[in-house]
Amino acid sequence: MKHRNSSDTILIAAVALVGTGCQQSSETEVATQASAVGVTTIPTFRVDPGWPQIPAQWKLGDVSSIAIDSQDNAWLLHRPRTLPPDEASMGAPAVVGFDRDGNFLDAWGGDEEGYDWPQREHGLHIDYQGFAWIGGNNCSARNLPGLEPVADDALLKFTLAGEIVMQIGRSNASGGNADTRNLHEPADAAVHAPTNELFVADGYGNHRVAVFDADSGAFKRMWGAFGNVPEDDDNCPNLSLDSVPDGPGPPQFIVVHALRVSNDGLVYVADRENRRVQIFTLEGEFIDQIVRGEVPFARNVTLSPDPDQQFLYVGGGAGIMVYDRESLEFLTTIEGDGVIGPGHHIQTDSQGNLYIAATGSGYQRLMFTGLSQQ
């Protein structure tokens, strides 16, 4: 797949293929039809107001991430410790699952003997084999209520029944970006099925993408922004920028907040504070980037589920920005009409529906309604 920098592209308007009705059309089917007739289209969505159905006896804290399994069940990762004191006793386990209709399935997670559960739950990924990967982003100087002053320097692998399988790293043990045993506040992860490799957005304390064998946990390689060697610059709490300078940005990541790996083997990395998405090969060779310095950008990233993964979704500004993945042309922003904003982490299911975890703003499913003219 070829890429060119988005600042050098011109958006080409085209003919609509389908309307924006409320049917749950498959994005895979519609996008294939669009490709066949050579038209440019944008995805459309509506808010699903009844999703999901939380058991009445439970409350959810800040929902930081949502992952989708092979059956299109949605699994929410939340932060029970963020509940107010009068609701703390009603806190649900940290991982809560729902079927595709939003009905409750199962819940698990939290502090147990035998592994280092994160103090501040951050990212959840479910891989092609049905394993759940969980990381956190607490650091010792955050001083948040109810949290121990330790760094979340591990990534945990569980079955979807909540049984621990493996742990990479240990809490409060990071030796920095050169450390191949520990992570340092990992924000997100994704397993690439063809190579069975685990790609980690590592993250808040470190400033790198780290790659491991998904079965053994053995370290394989790492890289920083532009494919550079990542450098230590550990800030706790992490740096939060109000603006970024013009141009391609600094030679190092600040917060590697999310990543996705495409079917054709490209790694899309959300460098949140630098307001850019960088694109790499599986080996870490830099290919291209999207920079949107005028608004908060690259809060998260995900891909549409059609075979070519035509659309790249990026949280930015007031909503979810949509790009053509091949050309990196900006197409539209999903916002308004009840959309809760750019979110913290986002994900799609096999039907093209879009899920938003927005920490302090809630959580939401947007139903894919078809492809339409811009």
N, C-alpha and C positions, 0 to 999 in steps of 0.2 A: 504494500500500500504506500502510495506516494503522499508526501505532505509538503506544504509550503506555509510559511508564517502567515498568520491570520491578518496581520497588518498590511499585507501585500495583495489581499484578495478582494474581489468585488462580488457582492451577493447577487445572484441571478434569480429573479422571480420566475415562477413557472406555474404550470396548470395544476389545479387540484385534482386529486384522484377520487377521494371519497369525502363525504360530509362529516360533520362533527356530531353525529347522533350519539345516543347513550348505549348502543350495543357494545358488548365486550368483544370487539373484533380482535383477532390475533395479529399482533404487529408483524410477526414473521410473515404471514400470508399477504398482508397488505403491502409491506415493504417490497416483497418479491414481485408483486404485480406492478408497483411503481417503477422498479428497476427495469422491468421488461419493456415498458413503454418509454423509458428514458426521461422521466419527469423529475423535477425537484419538488419535494414536499416537506411539510413539517408535521410532527406528531401533535395531537390534541388530547386533552384530558379533562375530566371533571372530578371534583372532590367526592369521595365516598363518605358521607356523613355518619354512617352507622358502624364504621370499622374502627377497631375490633370490639369484641364484646368481653370486657374485663370482668372476671368473677367478682360478684358484689362484695365479697369479704376482703378484697385486696385493693391496695393503692399502688400506683407506680410513681417512682421518683423521676428525675430527669432521664428521659430516654435518649441514649447517646448513639445507638446504632441499631440497624435492622438488617437481618440477613434472610435470604430465601433459600429453602431447600429444594430438592429435585421434584417434590410434589407440589410446589408453589405454596407450601406452608411458610408463614412469616414468623420469625423469631426476633423478639425485641430484647435488647440489652438495656437495662436501666440502672440507676444509681439509688438503691434503697436508702442510703445514708443521707440523701438530699430531702427526704420527706420531713415535714415539720414534726416537732416532738409529739403533738397530739395525734399524729397519724402513723408514727413509726411502728407501732405494734401491728398495723395492718399492711405493712410493706410486703409485697410479693417477692418471691425469690428473684434473683437478678436476671435470669433468662426466662422469658415467658413466650410460649408458642401458641399460634393460632392457625387453623386451617384456612383454605382459600376463601371460605365464606365468613371468616372472622370469628369462628367458634373456638373457644379455649381448647388447647390440646394437652399441654404439660407445662411444668415450671420447675426450675432447679437452679443451682448455683449459689455461691456465697462462701464464706470462710469455712474451711474444713481442714482436718489433718491430712497431711500428705502432699499438699501443693500450696503455692503462694497465690491465693486469690487476690486480684488487684484491689487496692484501696479505693481507687477512683476508676470505675469501669469506663472504658472508652470505645473500643472497636470489637465487632463481632463479624466473623466470616464463616460461612458454611461451604465446605469444599465439595468436589464432585463425588467423593466417597461418603459424604454425609457426616463428616466430622466438623465440630465447631471449634473455632480458634478465637481466643479472647485475650485482650491486652488492656492495660490501664495506663493512665498518664499522671499519677500522683508523683510529687516530688517532696522532699523533706521540709522545704520551707513554705509550702502552700498554706499551712496552718488552717485548713478547712475543718469545720465542726465534725467531730466523730471520726476523723481519719488519723491513723497513726503516721508519725513523721518518717516515713520510709518511701523510697522511690520504687515505682512499679517497673521492674527491670526484667520481667518474665513474660512469656507468651504461653498460654495454656491450650492444650488440645483435649477436647471431650467428645464422647459420643452424644447423640441427641437425647439420650436418656440421662445425661449428666454424669457419666462415669469418666474419670480422668484417664487419659491415654498417655500423655507425654507433657513435659514441661521443658521449655527452652529458656535458660537463664534462671536467675534467682533474684528475689527482691533485694534492693539496696546493694547490689553487687557489681554494677557496671564499672568497667574500666575505661569507658569512653568509646569513641568511634572505631578504634582499632581492636576492640574486644570482640572476639569471635565466639565467645561462650554466652555472653549476656547481652540483652537489649537494654534500652534506656528510655522508658516511657513510650513504648510502641503504640502508635495511633490506629493502625489498620493492617490488614493482611489479606492476601489472596493466593490461592493455590492454582497453578497452571497445570491442567490435567496432562497435556502431552508430555511434559517433562517431569511431572510430579514434584515440582519445586514450589516452595513456600516463599513468596515475596512479602517482605514486611516493610511498612512505612514506619521507620524507626528514627525519629518521630518528633518528640518534644525535647528530650534531653540530648539524644544523638541527632545527627543531621544527615541521614543516609537511607538508602534502600539496601536492605540486607536479605540475602537469599540463602535458604536452607533446604535440605532434603526433607520432604514432607513426611516420610516414614521414620527416618532415623533421627531427624533433627540436626544432622551434621551440617556445619557451616560450609557454604560454597563460594560466595563472593559478595562484594558490596560496592556501592558507588555513591557519589554525591551529586550535586547540581552539575549539569553539563557533562556528567561522567567524570568529574574531578574526584580526587582523593578527598573524602570527607574530613573536615577539621573539627576539633573540639571547641565548643563555645557554649558551655552548659549554663543556662540561665534558669533560675527557679524563683518565682514562676517564669514561664517562657516569655520571650519578647512578643509584644503586641504592637504592631505599627499602625499609625493613623494614616499614613500615605507612603507611596513608593516613588522613587525617581523615574523619569523617563528612561527608556532603553531596555535592554535584555535582562537587567537585574544583576545582583551580586553573584559571585562564583560559588557560593555555598547556599544550601537550603537553610531556611530558618525553622519552620515547622512543617515536617513531612506529614501531612494530616490525613491523606487517603491515597489509595492507589487501586487500579484495576489492570488486569492483563487481558488483552483481546484474544479472540480465537486465532488470529494470524500472528500472535506473538509479539505484540507491542505493549510496553509498560507505560501507563498513563499515571503520572504522579502529581498530586495536588500539593504545591508548595504554598500553603495558605497565606502566611504573612507577606511573602513576596508577590502575592497576587498573580500567580502563574501556574499553568499546567505544563509540565515538561514530559516529553515523549522519548522513550528509549527502546532499544532492542532488548531482548532477554539477557544479553551479556552486559548491558549497561552502556552501550554506545548511544550518545545523544543524537536525536534526529531532528527535533523541532520543539517549539513551544507556543503557547497562547498566553499573552500577557494582557491583563485588563487593569491598568494602574489607577483608573479613574474611580473605581468602586471596590469595596471588599470583594474578593474573587478567590476561586479555587478553595472554597470551604470544603468541598467534597468532589467526587467524580464517579460516574458510572456509565455504562454502555447499554444501548438498546439490545434486545435479545434476538433480533433477526440474524440470519446466518452471516451477513456481512457487517453486522453491528454498525448500521448506517449512522446512528446518532450518538454523539458524545454529550452527556449531561454534566453540567458543572454548576454548583451552587455559587451564585454571585449576585450582587446588587440586591434587589427586592425579591428574587425568586431563583428558579433553576434555568440557567442559560443553556440553549441547545445549539450544538455545532454539528455541521456535516463532518464526519470523522475522516473522510478521505481528504477533503480540501481544507479543513479547519475553518471554513466559512461560518460566521455567526448567522443563525437562522431566526431565532426568536427567544423570548423569555417566558417561561411558565410562571405566571404571577396573577394576583388578584383573584376575584371570585372564590374567596375562602381559602386560597393556598396560604399555608402558614409561613412561607418565606423560603430562603435559600437552604435552610436545614444545616445539620451538623454532619450526618452521614446519610447517603441516599443509596437506593438499590432498585433494580427492576426485576419483575418475574417473567416467566416464559410468555405471558400474554402481552407484555409491554407495559403493564401497570407500574407506576412509580411510587416508591415508598420513601417517606421523609421522616427521619429522626432529628428533632430540633432542640434537644436538651431543654432549656427553659421555656420553649414555645410549644412543646407538645410533640405529637407524632400524627402521621396522616398517610392514607393511601389515595393516590390519584389514579382513577380508572382511565386506561387508554381508550379513546373513542374513535380513533382512526387517523388518517393522514389528510391534510388539508392544504390549500393554497395559503401562502403567507399573506 
